[in-house]
Every structure is written in C-alpha cells, then in structure tokens.
Amino acid sequence: GENVGLHLPTLSVQEGDNSIINCAYSNSASDYFIWYKQESGKGPQFIIDIRSNMDKRQGQRVTVLLNKTVKHLSLQIAATQPGDSAVYFCAEMYSGGGADGLTFGKGTHLIIQP
Amino acid sequence: EPEVTQTPSHQVTQMGQEVILRCVPISNHLYFYWYRQILGQKVEFLVSFYNNEISEKSEIFDDQFSVERPDGSNFTLKIRSTKLEDSAMYFCASTGAANEKLFFGSGTQLSVL
C-alpha cells in the first residue's frame, strides 16, 4: 500500500554541523508535507511545511526540500544545537483525500554529539 | 501560545476496563483527531472529527473505540474494554481548517496490564 518512510533510522552529527534528514513518500497524490519534531515523552511539534507547488521552503535554521519527480522530501537543519536532538517525522497529506489528516513516516532519531 | 492539552498524562488500567482520555483542543479549531503511537513506532491515525461527527476512521478504530465532544471545549476518546495491545501513547490533535497543519498535545501514555 501507499506509505511514507525514512531512509535512516538514526543520524548522529556534531554540534554546529548541518544535518539532513530524508524521507521518501510513495503516494504521488500527496500535496502537503510537514516535518514534525518529537522529543522524548512529548507530542509531535510542527517544524515546517511545504505544499506541492513549491520545491523549497526555508524557516529559521531549517529548510525543507521537495522533489516530486522522485517523491523525496528532506529536512535540513543548519548549525545543529543540543536541543535539536529528537525524533523527526515527515508526514504527508492528500488534500482531496478526506479528513484523515496526516500519514506519518517511521521517524529518524537525530543525535547531536558535543 | 495556544496549545492542545491532554489529561491524564499517564493512565494505568486493567485489561477489560474502560478508559476515557481527555483533550482540550485549541479553542478556535474545528477539526479534531486522535492518533496513537506504540513505543518505538510511527504515529498512527485513529479518527478525525468535524461538525460533531466522525469524518474518517482507521482500521484500528474498531467498535471498542468511541469519540465525543461533550461540550464546547472537550474532546474525548473512550476505549470500552481495553486490551493489552491498546497500550500506547495517545495523541490528540486539532486544526482550524482542513488540509492545514495539525497541532498535537503532549499525549496520554496508556498502559494496560
């Protein structure tokens, strides 16, 4: 069936380095994508989103890239800080698919090493 | 900043017992959701709720589950007869418009013994 998945379950980077978290989606009808950050014991926290009419969107220290040709989504975090350590989920939505909200990927655990 | 609040943060229950998980969505939001996350796994959709009725539900949301918006602020998830496999973190979410980002609560950790 259709699914959203992540290439790397764990990513370890040095503090201050940039990190890139990748996500593959297989539902070509999806037109809205969100990255969430989840810290231990907490709910998913919105980071950044992008709609399918764009291929890049920037926030504060974060950039999301969307490649619809290969159905790939990435999250770039610049100058990583200890507080960036968390599990990052990509999520997709097809706006014409009813009200079932988001479909989440499996998550990547980002570890920031001092 | 407005946030979704959930109570209790932890719930321990015996198998076969009923539990009610409570949520207060963001006040001007119209769409409400329940998701669950089994330890170490991804977040899974359970049910969406709009205009005082269920909009969509997943295969997980069987007859043992029900949702209710008993008043203008609360949104509840009831599990009638809990099973061991219902043990998970349950997240409530809300949004102000369809096809917009969801805001999640901090979750209720349900442990069924």
Interface residues (C-beta under 8 A of the other chain):
Chain A: Y32 I34 Y36 G41 K42 G43 P44 Q45 F46 D49 F89 A91 M93 S95 G98 A99 D100 G101 L102 T103 F104 G105 K106 G107
Chain B: V4 Q6 Y31 Y33 Y35 Q41 K42 V43 E44 F45 S48 Y50 S55 E56 S58 F91 A93 A98 N99 K101 L102 F103 F104 G105 S106 G107
